[in-house]
């Protein structure tokens, strides 16, 4: 798997950062967002260093499907309201970390004003997994 020196998410995936990991397998690591938008806000990060969702190709279709599956699984296992979920990716140049990650947020209806803007689907800066899949 490709790792980039100095990438905080690569460091977390390699266990070199003291972040609380709530899920880990051969492809993904999941941990709470450092600035949660709601009670449940997790980042599903790929072990492989892919810079962002815009870099994904047709070969990544199953990877995106698994990102979604893991995001929903972690939310469910952690007691999130599965009827009020927001999943999405920040779209370049509006991503602050250059390492692919899916945001999984619940309850979406409890997000504050700023979070509703930052994680508003269908904008130039935040896109749904369905949008990403449609581009592959």
C-alpha positions in Angstrom: 0.0 0.0 0.0 1.2 3.4 -0.9 2.1 5.6 2.2 3.1 9.2 2.1 5.6 10.5 4.6 4.2 13.4 6.7 0.5 12.4 5.9 -1.4 12.4 9.2 -3.9 9.8 7.9 -1.1 7.5 6.7 0.4 7.8 10.2 -3.0 6.9 11.8 -3.3 3.9 9.5 0.1 2.7 10.5 -0.6 3.1 14.2 2.0 5.9 14.5 -0.5 8.4 15.9 -2.4 8.0 19.2 -5.8 8.5 17.6 -8.8 6.4 18.9 -9.4 3.8 16.3 -13.0 2.4 16.3 -12.6 0.0 13.4 -9.7 -1.4 11.4 -9.3 -4.0 8.7 -6.9 -4.6 5.8 -8.3 -1.7 3.7 -9.7 0.9 6.1 -9.2 2.6 9.5 -12.1 4.4 11.1 -11.8 7.1 13.8 -13.8 10.0 15.2 -13.5 13.3 13.4 -11.4 15.8 15.4 -14.1 18.4 15.0 -17.3 16.4 15.1 -20.3 17.9 13.3 -22.8 15.7 15.3 -22.9 13.0 18.0 -21.5 10.5 15.6 -18.9 11.7 13.1 -16.4 9.3 11.8 -13.8 9.3 9.1 -13.4 6.1 7.0 -9.8 6.3 5.7 -8.2 4.0 3.1 -4.9 2.4 4.1 -3.7 3.2 0.5 -2.8 6.8 0.1 -5.2 8.1 -2.6 -5.1 11.9 -2.5 -8.9 12.6 -2.8 -12.2 11.4 -4.3 -11.5 13.2 -7.6 -8.6 10.9 -8.2 -10.8 7.8 -8.1 -11.2 5.8 -11.3 -13.5 3.0 -12.5 -11.1 0.5 -10.8 -12.1 2.0 -7.5 -15.8 1.4 -7.7 -15.8 -1.6 -5.3 -13.5 0.5 -2.9 -16.1 3.2 -2.8 -18.9 0.7 -2.2 -16.9 -0.8 0.7 -16.2 2.7 2.2 -20.0 3.2 2.3 -20.6 -0.2 3.8 -18.0 0.3 6.5 -19.3 3.8 7.3 -22.8 2.5 7.7 -21.6 -0.5 9.7 -19.6 1.7 12.2 -22.5 4.1 12.6 -24.9 1.3 13.3 -22.5 -0.5 15.7 -22.0 2.8 17.6 -25.7 3.3 18.1 -26.3 6.1 15.5 -29.7 7.0 14.2 -29.6 5.2 10.8 -32.6 7.1 9.5 -30.6 10.4 9.8 -27.2 9.8 8.2 -25.0 12.0 6.0 -22.2 10.4 4.1 -19.9 12.3 1.8 -16.5 13.4 0.6 -15.0 16.9 0.5 -14.3 17.8 -3.1 -11.0 19.3 -4.2 -9.8 22.0 -3.7 -12.0 22.0 -0.6 -10.4 19.1 1.2 -8.1 19.9 4.0 -6.3 16.5 4.2 -4.9 15.1 1.0 -5.8 11.5 1.8 -9.1 9.9 0.7 -11.7 9.7 3.5 -15.4 9.3 3.8 -17.3 11.3 6.4 -20.1 9.4 8.2 -22.3 11.6 10.3 -25.4 11.0 12.4 -27.8 12.5 13.4 -27.4 14.9 10.4 -30.4 16.9 11.7 -28.4 17.8 14.8 -25.6 19.5 13.0 -25.0 23.2 13.8 -25.3 26.0 11.2 -21.6 25.9 10.2 -21.5 22.1 9.9 -24.7 22.2 7.8 -22.8 24.4 5.4 -19.5 22.5 5.5 -21.2 19.1 5.0 -24.0 20.2 2.7 -24.3 17.6 -0.1 -24.5 18.6 -3.7 -22.2 21.6 -3.3 -18.9 22.4 -4.9 -17.1 21.4 -1.7 -19.0 18.3 -0.4 -20.3 15.5 -2.5 -22.3 12.3 -1.9 -20.9 8.8 -2.5 -23.5 8.5 -5.2 -22.0 11.5 -7.0 -18.5 10.0 -6.8 -19.8 6.6 -8.1 -21.5 8.4 -11.0 -18.1 9.8 -12.1 -16.4 6.4 -12.1 
